[in-house]
Amino acid sequence: MILSTRDVDKWYASTRRTIFAVTQNMPRWLLWLSPRLRAVKKMVTGTVWQGVFDGRFLDEDHAKRAYLRNIEDVKAHYPPDRLLIHQPGDGWEPICRFLGKDVPQEPYPRVNEAKEIQRVARVFKVLGYLPGLLLVLALIVWWI
């Protein structure tokens, strides 16, 4: 088992600005149009925000305790020789050593960049205003 961890304060700030913001800003009309997006939001909301965080992710202390409790639960469940606790900044070496594999030549990937996820959250927020804006424009055109 490979457990990816981060500093709890950095984790909370990042998660609130990214993943949480994306799921909270998904426009209802877009969810209505996209069964796949609706299913993803339902899964993330049910499993993560309601499940792991008991619907209290915005309670920072509660969310941080849940995050740390999850780490401790994983540590308690796996024997030390079958668990690698890894931080993204550690790179390939610990993972490859743990798996008994050679270190790849490619640089360690950086996916889910916070700025990109925040951009998606902003786009979703703006898209949420689209139906109202279209209604106002339709009324203006009708009035003229």
C-alpha positions in Angstrom: 0.0 0.0 0.0 1.3 3.4 -0.9 -0.2 6.2 1.3 0.3 9.7 -0.1 0.3 12.3 2.6 0.8 16.1 3.0 1.2 18.6 5.7 -2.4 18.8 7.2 -2.6 22.6 6.9 -1.4 22.7 3.3 -3.7 19.7 2.5 -6.8 21.5 3.9 -6.1 24.8 2.2 -5.4 23.1 -1.1 -8.4 20.8 -0.9 -10.8 23.6 0.0 -9.5 25.8 -2.9 -9.6 22.9 -5.4 -11.6 19.7 -5.1 -14.1 21.1 -2.7 -14.6 24.3 -4.7 -15.1 22.3 -7.9 -17.8 20.1 -6.5 -19.5 23.0 -4.8 -19.5 25.2 -7.9 -20.9 22.7 -10.4 -23.9 24.4 -12.0 -27.2 22.5 -11.5 -28.1 22.9 -15.2 -24.8 21.3 -16.2 -25.4 18.5 -13.8 -28.8 18.0 -15.3 -27.3 17.9 -18.8 -24.5 15.6 -18.0 -25.3 12.3 -16.3 -21.6 11.5 -16.0 -20.8 14.7 -14.2 -23.9 14.2 -12.0 -22.7 10.7 -11.1 -19.2 12.0 -10.3 -20.5 14.8 -8.1 -22.9 12.3 -6.3 -20.0 9.9 -5.7 -17.6 12.6 -4.4 -20.2 14.2 -2.3 -21.5 11.0 -0.8 -18.1 9.3 -0.3 -15.9 12.2 0.5 -17.8 15.2 1.8 -20.6 13.3 3.5 -18.8 10.1 4.2 -15.2 10.9 5.2 -16.0 14.4 6.6 -19.5 13.8 7.9 -20.8 16.8 5.9 -18.5 19.0 7.9 -15.6 19.7 5.6 -15.9 23.5 6.1 -15.3 22.9 9.8 -11.5 23.1 9.4 -10.7 21.4 12.7 -13.1 18.5 12.0 -11.8 18.1 8.5 -8.1 18.0 9.6 -8.9 15.5 12.3 -10.6 13.3 9.8 -7.7 13.5 7.4 -5.2 12.6 10.2 -7.5 9.9 11.5 -7.6 8.4 8.0 -3.8 8.3 7.9 -3.6 6.6 11.3 -6.3 4.1 10.2 -4.2 3.1 7.2 -1.1 2.8 9.3 -2.9 0.6 11.7 -4.3 -1.6 9.0 -1.1 -2.3 7.1 2.1 -3.8 8.5 5.1 -1.4 8.1 6.8 -3.6 5.5 3.7 -3.4 3.3 3.1 0.3 3.7 5.0 3.2 2.1 4.1 6.6 3.4 4.9 9.0 0.6 4.8 12.7 0.1 4.6 14.0 -3.5 7.9 15.8 -3.1 9.7 12.5 -2.3 9.7 11.7 -6.0 10.1 8.3 -7.7 12.9 6.8 -5.6 11.0 5.7 -2.5 8.1 4.3 -4.6 10.4 2.4 -6.9 12.5 1.0 -4.0 9.2 -0.1 -2.2 8.0 -1.8 -5.4 11.4 -3.2 -6.3 11.4 -1.4 -9.6 13.9 0.8 -11.4 13.5 4.6 -11.2 12.1 5.9 -14.5 14.0 8.5 -16.5 10.9 10.7 -16.7 10.5 13.3 -14.1 8.0 12.6 -11.3 4.6 13.8 -12.6 2.8 16.8 -11.2 -0.8 16.3 -12.0 -3.9 18.0 -10.5 -2.1 21.3 -10.3 -4.0 23.6 -7.9 -4.1 26.5 -10.4 -5.8 24.4 -13.1 -8.3 22.9 -10.6 -9.0 26.4 -9.3 -9.6 27.6 -12.9 -12.2 24.8 -13.3 -13.9 25.9 -10.1 -14.1 29.5 -11.4 -15.4 28.4 -14.7 -18.1 26.3 -13.0 -19.0 29.3 -10.8 -19.4 31.6 -13.9 -21.3 28.9 -15.8 -23.8 28.8 -12.9 -24.8 32.4 -13.8 -25.4 31.5 -17.5 -29.1 30.6 -17.3 -30.0 33.8 -15.5 -27.9 35.9 -17.9 -29.6 34.2 -20.9 -33.0 34.9 -19.4 -32.1 38.6 -18.9 -30.8 38.8 -22.5 -34.0 37.1 -23.8 -36.1 39.6 -21.8 -34.1 42.5 -23.2 -34.5 41.2 -26.8 -38.2 40.6 -26.2 -38.7 44.1 -24.8 -36.9 45.7 -27.8 
